[in-house]
Amino acid sequence: MTARFLLCMLLASACGLVGSLASAQVVDGTFEAGTPYLAWTVQTSTNFGTPICDTTACGIGGGTAGPAGGVNWCWFGGVAAAENASCGQSAVIPVGTVALEFEAFWGVVASPFSTTMVVSIDGTSIGTLTEPTVADNVNTLRSIPVPSAFADGNTHALLFTYTQTATVTTNLSIDNIAYVTARNVPTISVAGSGTPNETGPANGTYTITTTGAFAADVSVGFSMSGSADTTAGNDYNITGTGVSYTGPNGTASIVATQTSVAVTLAVVDDSAPESTETAVLTLAASVNFQYVLAASPNDAASLDILDNDGGGGASVTIQTTTLPDAVELVAYSTGITATETGTTGPYTWSLTGAPGWLSISGTTLSATLSGTPPAASAGTINFTIVVTATSLETDSQAVSLTILPAGTLNISTTSLPNGTTGTAYAGTVVATGGTGPYSWAVTSGNLPTGLSLNGSTSTTLGFSGSPSATGTFNFTLTVTDSLAANDPQALTIVITSGGGGGGGGGGGGGGGGCATESGSTAPWLALLSAIAIAGFAVRRRRA
């Protein structure tokens, strides 16, 4: 018989064995989610009348599940039997609420560690706490995101539901519950450092950092990916104090009062000729809501492992290092190119740390980065472009993309087709946003010889004329709208020879055949006309 059961036998009315606690007993500003501290109208328990306690009736939870503050809290468990319990209330969730925060304390845990606590609003689960394998030694803050649909200023039913199926004793306390407009748990990020190399070998380091210290040790989950083999002991091992890794997943423990933990990428010096390989550590969301992940790309870090076994010098290298700007709600597309030496295609392109609306496609050394930035996405995003050859050579390139507010004047054309001499050029340049009419001008460099702008006053510009000289022509084109907003764009047109002409033309050498050279058309037409007139005269005379 547990201490809690004996306590409840002596204080039956306080623990609810002869009825629920009166509302007045839980009017405590350190426990209520609502204002002005509404009563917890839902109080159920398989083995006890209610999970809600006060320090007079329940002491401090047998010493292993006491309140975080004040005198009222919710104590779940405390008996070596299957237990289902809940406490809940209806309260207004203010507009702007982003999370439900509370302090939780797993004071006693036991194998098979299967106990859960589901937190729900209006019957919809917003998060589940799972029993850890190591008991807490202090109350720790938890922060569960609240879906925006519930943050509407209306009353909603909040419910904590505890389920223990094993006949073992566990203790869990919940206290200091509040809806918040800014999350108060620390934010976790990761950064890579060092130059991992099979020579030595030399290791790399991932440093996981938190914006604030935890009250108790916190386990941070992560996963490994990239072109290097994630199996422990093949291309690398993952080590460090408080670090556990089985591949591809692992955990790192941040000790209470500390704000970082080092994870070592311990390189394995094998004998296989390989290209440079990548090892990417990506942080996992908190299982029990004790921290928030930093925004991309700071939730992942990539390290390159250099090979020392030859490999024939095969490599692939991304050449694109900068990206043209995008505009909210306007379809975006730009080319990405790479070069290679000794590799085998096709090639696989991917993005790391990019938002969901952005994608990359292609199977050659050229790929297309595309997507439509959503509303309210203006700003700068950072992510990594990765290309991998079929022969496993890989390269990554960190890039930044600036997203302009909707309606911003912007030239969306980033490349122009090649042209040929003697043929009218058909390329066009398109702009979006701004207020018409528009003017276009070449503000640096030169157009191909023979070409000029067509004088467009719209968002689409064409070219007049035919190129008369070959070469690569680099220039900057600037569009200006009626409000004096402008946007420049660097462009290139390559002009190649149009072919034909000269002594090598269609009819063969020696001037035979029917090919003509420039300037000789008139004599041939005169001769043909004379023959035709003579023939007509002969026919008339015979008639």
ZIKAHU-V553116 format. One record per helix or strand. SS is the DSSP state (2 for helix, 1 for strand). FROM is the first residue (numbers start at 1). TO is the last residue. If there is no record, write none. Layout:
ss=SS from=FROM to=TO
ss=SS from=FROM to=TO
//
This chain:
ss=2 from=3 to=10
ss=2 from=12 to=15
ss=2 from=23 to=26
ss=1 from=42 to=45
ss=1 from=52 to=54
ss=2 from=55 to=58
ss=2 from=61 to=63
ss=1 from=72 to=77
ss=1 from=83 to=92
ss=1 from=99 to=108
ss=1 from=116 to=121
ss=1 from=124 to=130
ss=1 from=140 to=145
ss=1 from=155 to=164
ss=1 from=171 to=180
ss=1 from=187 to=193
ss=1 from=197 to=197
ss=1 from=202 to=202
ss=1 from=204 to=210
ss=1 from=218 to=225
ss=1 from=232 to=232
ss=1 from=236 to=239
ss=1 from=243 to=245
ss=1 from=249 to=254
ss=1 from=260 to=267
ss=1 from=277 to=283
ss=1 from=292 to=293
ss=1 from=300 to=306
ss=1 from=315 to=318
ss=1 from=326 to=327
ss=1 from=331 to=341
ss=1 from=347 to=352
ss=1 from=359 to=361
ss=1 from=366 to=372
ss=1 from=379 to=389
ss=1 from=394 to=404
ss=1 from=410 to=411
ss=1 from=419 to=420
ss=1 from=424 to=424
ss=1 from=428 to=432
ss=1 from=439 to=445
ss=1 from=452 to=453
ss=1 from=460 to=464
ss=1 from=466 to=466
ss=1 from=471 to=480
ss=1 from=486 to=496
ss=2 from=521 to=542
//
